[in-house]
Each structure stands twice: as C-alpha cells, then as structure tokens.
Amino acid sequence: MRSFPALVTTELAKTNLILCHLFKLVATSTYRWTDCDQDVYFDGNYWYRRALQFHDFKGEMSGEIPSFAFEMPNVNRWVSNLALSEDLRNKEFTIYQVCLDRNLKVIGYATESDIDPIFRGVIDSPTDIDRETARIQVVSHRISERGIGPKRNHSPKCQWIFKNTSTKVLGTDANTYTCIRDIINHAANRPITGGSWATYWTLAGSGGIAWVAGARSQAGTCRYEGAETWCDYTKARCVTLGNFNNFGGDEFISDLADKQVYWGQKVKSWRPKTG
C-alpha cells in the first residue's frame, strides 16, 4: 500500500479541520447541542447534533442589549415537548465556537471552562413553534443590569493589572518561548514540535518553565517585568516604566467614541473631475 510523506500527511490533516458551534441550555436539565453534522464528545459530555441556525449578532457601544433568534427543527416535536414541560424564559444559554480535528475532538481546549463563549445570555421566549421549526429569542446576560449603559468605560487610565506578564516555557529545543496568544497547551501548539506552535509562541525571554499539557498559557497584558513595584495606571507612569507600547488606556475623549466627526462643511469627494 502506498504511503505519503510526513509533510503531505500533515497538510492533508489540516484540510480536515471543522469549525462549528457548541450550544448549552441550562434548564431543569442541561441540554447540549452542536451544529456539526455528527455528535461531538467533549469534556465528558455528548453535544448532540441539531440543525441549529442563528443570525449574526453584534455588540453596540451605545449600550443596546445584544439579542438574536436561533432556529432548530421540531419535526419530532421534541422542542414543543420541552417548551410545554417547563418555562424556558430566563434559562441560561451559551454559545461556543470550536475547531474539531478529523476525529471530532476539540482542538486547543481540555474542558468547557477553558473556552471563552462567543455569546452568553438567557432565553427570552420561544417566539414561534410550529410542526417543522422552533424559533427562540435569546438576549445577552447584560439584560440583568436593568439599565442602559456602555459595555466598556473609556478611561484614560490603563485597564491592565500591573505586572500581568506572558507565560514563558521551555521548548523541546531547551530555548525559552514567550506566549503571544492565550492558549491551552496541547501537543499541536507545543514549541517547537507542534504544527501550529508559531501562532502562539515566539522565541524570546528567559527563565522559561516546563511546558505542561493542558495548562493555560496567556499572552499577558501589562507585560512589565522590571524592578518597580507600583503603578498609578497613568500614561505618564507607563512612559516612565518604558512600557508605553502596552498601555491599556484610551487617549481620546470618550464622548467622541461613537460619533462621526466631519471636517469642514461637506464630505470631501476624491473622485477626479471629468470634462
């Protein structure tokens, strides 16, 4: 039987990656679904395939509460039975986005708690359930704030925790590698034998610790590693510490964050004149 070279096998494996979503509804029981075409086993639970569809959602700086509706098949009446058996309103609903390998194993995460959800909210109401399809409205968890406010405060002070630094590990070549993207350690991203290690690590730093599979590595935010022991989170202090490239404050007027600014009395057109 003909065999392929290792490099060819590696490239073929990359084409088998599957991007999908995991959905979790916490009601009287916990329901787990996926929009993958096969069931997914992850973190000790099966996420059962369902033909779920949902429209894009986005956050607004105006403070509007994000919401969206998702649809799922109801041909066997299981959604109807669920809606009739208990009140689904205000039940927690979470969406994760994951990448699966050819064996339908989640890549880069060992447990559900390691994944940052792309949406976390609650069921608003089953807006429309018929014999074929169930349409359910979901709103963001921010609805519990009971008021309208910005998602983020535009502060001129740095938002990072002082001396929050990047993880440094020893690669398989005994050199120190610094994390540049948050990741759960996995053989696929281990420096330097993992196929995708360069996406998450860079050859830099010193004092690396032993690499441990399943451990969380972070890119860091403040990243200051000097001898100073205090910071007042101002731009001036960050400059003094020689760490301004990692300053996490906003240097603009917060009132202008969501406003269009016009220079002059009319919009300038750069279209060349003809004739």
C-alpha positions in Angstrom: 0.0 0.0 0.0 1.3 3.4 -1.0 2.2 5.8 1.9 2.5 9.5 1.8 5.5 11.5 3.1 5.0 13.0 6.6 4.8 16.6 5.3 2.0 15.6 2.9 0.1 13.8 5.7 0.4 16.9 7.9 -1.1 19.2 5.2 -3.9 16.7 4.5 -4.8 16.7 8.2 -5.1 20.5 8.1 -7.8 20.3 5.4 -10.0 18.1 7.7 -10.4 20.7 10.4 -14.1 21.5 11.2 -15.3 24.8 12.5 -18.6 24.5 14.4 -20.6 25.8 17.4 -21.5 24.2 20.7 -24.8 25.3 22.4 -25.7 24.8 26.0 -29.1 25.4 27.6 -29.3 25.1 31.4 -32.9 24.4 32.4 -34.2 21.8 34.8 -31.8 19.6 32.9 -28.7 20.7 30.9 -29.1 20.3 27.1 -26.0 20.3 24.9 -26.2 20.6 21.1 -23.9 21.3 18.1 -24.4 22.4 14.6 -21.8 19.9 13.4 -23.2 17.1 11.3 -22.2 14.5 13.9 -22.4 14.3 17.7 -19.3 15.7 19.5 -17.9 14.2 22.7 -16.2 16.9 24.8 -15.4 17.4 28.5 -17.2 14.2 29.5 -20.5 15.1 27.7 -22.0 14.5 24.3 -23.1 17.5 22.3 -25.8 16.2 20.1 -26.2 17.3 16.5 -29.1 19.5 15.7 -29.6 21.6 12.6 -29.4 24.9 14.6 -29.2 28.1 12.7 -28.7 31.6 14.1 -28.2 35.0 12.6 -25.2 37.2 13.4 -25.2 39.4 16.5 -23.1 42.3 17.5 -22.4 44.5 20.5 -23.1 48.2 20.3 -21.1 50.9 22.1 -24.4 52.7 22.6 -25.3 50.1 25.4 -28.0 48.4 23.4 -28.5 44.8 24.8 -27.4 42.3 22.1 -30.0 39.7 21.1 -30.7 37.3 18.3 -33.0 34.4 17.4 -32.0 30.8 16.6 -34.0 28.2 14.8 -34.0 24.4 15.3 -36.0 21.6 13.8 -39.2 20.5 15.5 -40.3 17.7 13.3 -40.3 15.1 16.1 -41.9 17.6 18.4 -39.1 17.4 21.0 -38.8 21.3 21.2 -42.6 21.6 21.7 -42.5 19.0 24.5 -39.6 20.8 26.1 -41.4 24.2 26.0 -44.6 22.6 27.4 -42.9 20.8 30.2 -41.2 23.8 31.7 -40.8 27.6 31.4 -37.7 28.3 29.3 -37.7 32.0 30.0 -34.6 33.3 31.7 -32.8 30.0 31.4 -29.1 30.3 30.7 -28.0 29.9 27.1 -24.3 29.8 26.0 -22.6 29.5 22.6 -19.0 28.4 22.0 -17.1 28.3 18.7 -14.6 25.5 18.4 -12.4 23.8 15.9 -12.5 20.0 15.5 -10.0 17.6 14.1 -10.7 14.7 11.8 -11.7 12.6 14.9 -14.2 15.2 16.0 -12.0 16.2 19.0 -12.0 19.8 20.1 -8.6 21.3 19.4 -6.8 23.5 21.9 -9.2 23.1 24.9 -9.4 20.4 27.5 -12.6 21.5 29.3 -15.6 23.7 28.6 -14.4 26.2 31.3 -11.3 26.8 29.2 -13.4 28.3 26.3 -14.4 31.9 26.1 -18.1 31.9 24.9 -18.9 34.0 21.9 -22.3 34.6 23.4 -23.8 34.2 26.9 -27.3 35.1 27.7 -30.8 33.8 28.6 -33.9 32.6 26.8 -36.3 35.5 26.2 -39.2 33.5 24.8 -40.0 30.8 22.2 -41.4 33.2 19.7 -42.7 30.8 17.1 -43.0 27.0 17.3 -44.7 25.1 14.5 -44.7 21.5 13.2 -41.4 21.9 11.5 -39.3 24.6 13.1 -38.9 26.3 16.5 -37.7 29.9 16.7 -36.4 31.0 20.0 -35.3 34.5 21.0 -32.2 35.0 23.2 -30.9 38.1 24.9 -27.5 38.9 26.4 -26.8 38.3 30.1 -26.5 42.1 30.4 -30.2 42.3 30.5 -29.9 41.7 34.2 -28.3 45.1 34.6 -31.8 46.6 34.4 -30.5 49.7 32.6 -28.8 51.0 29.6 -25.1 51.7 29.8 -21.9 51.3 27.8 -20.3 47.9 27.5 -16.9 49.4 28.3 -15.8 52.5 30.2 -13.4 54.6 28.1 -11.0 55.5 30.8 -7.7 57.5 30.2 -6.1 55.1 32.8 -4.7 51.8 31.9 -7.1 48.8 32.4 -4.4 46.1 32.8 -3.3 44.5 36.0 0.2 45.7 36.9 2.9 43.2 36.0 0.5 40.8 34.3 3.1 39.1 32.2 3.2 36.5 29.4 3.7 32.8 30.1 7.3 31.6 29.3 8.0 28.0 28.7 10.9 25.8 27.6 10.6 24.5 24.1 11.7 21.0 23.0 14.9 22.6 22.0 15.5 23.9 25.5 15.1 27.5 24.5 12.6 29.9 26.2 9.4 30.8 24.3 7.0 33.6 25.2 3.3 33.2 24.7 1.8 35.7 22.2 -1.8 34.4 22.2 -3.8 32.8 25.0 -4.0 29.0 24.6 -4.5 25.7 26.4 -1.3 23.7 26.0 -1.7 20.9 23.5 0.7 18.8 21.5 -0.4 20.7 18.4 0.9 24.0 19.7 3.9 22.9 21.8 7.1 24.8 20.8 8.7 23.8 18.6 7.4 20.3 17.7 3.7 21.3 17.4 2.5 22.1 13.9 0.9 25.4 14.9 3.4 26.5 17.7 4.5 29.7 15.9 0.9 31.0 16.1 1.1 31.1 19.9 4.7 31.4 20.8 7.8 33.4 19.9 11.4 32.8 20.6 12.1 35.4 23.3 12.7 35.9 27.0 14.4 33.9 29.7 13.6 31.8 32.7 11.1 29.6 31.0 9.2 26.9 32.9 8.5 23.3 31.9 5.7 23.0 29.3 2.7 21.1 30.7 -0.1 19.7 28.5 -3.5 21.0 29.5 -2.1 24.1 31.3 -3.3 27.5 30.4 -0.8 29.9 28.8 -1.5 33.6 28.5 -0.1 36.4 26.3 -0.2 38.8 29.2 -1.5 42.4 29.2 0.8 44.8 31.1 3.9 42.7 30.5 6.1 44.9 32.6 8.9 42.8 34.2 11.1 45.5 35.7 12.1 46.1 39.3 9.4 48.8 40.1 6.7 47.7 42.4 3.9 50.3 41.9 1.9 51.9 39.1 -0.8 54.5 39.1 -2.1 53.3 35.7 -1.5 56.7 34.0 0.2 57.2 30.6 3.0 59.2 32.3 3.9 56.4 34.6 3.8 53.9 31.8 6.2 56.0 29.8 8.5 56.3 32.9 8.5 52.5 33.1 9.4 52.2 29.5 6.2 50.2 28.9 4.1 52.6 26.8 3.7 50.0 24.0 1.5 48.0 26.3 -0.5 51.0 27.7 -4.2 50.0 28.0 -5.9 53.3 28.5 -7.8 55.4 25.9 -6.2 58.6 24.8 -9.2 60.1 23.2 -12.3 61.9 24.5 -14.8 59.2 25.5 -17.8 61.4 24.3 -16.5 61.1 20.7 -16.1 57.3 20.8 -19.3 56.6 18.9 -19.8 59.9 17.0 -19.0 60.8 13.4 -16.6 63.7 13.1 -16.9 65.9 10.0 -14.0 68.1 8.9 -15.4 71.1 7.0 -19.0 71.8 5.9 -19.3 68.9 3.5 -17.8 65.5 2.8 -14.8 65.7 0.6 -15.1 63.8 -2.7 -11.8 62.5 -4.2 -13.4 61.5 -7.4 -11.5 63.1 -10.3 -13.3 65.7 -12.3 -14.2 64.9 -15.9 -14.7 67.2 -18.8 
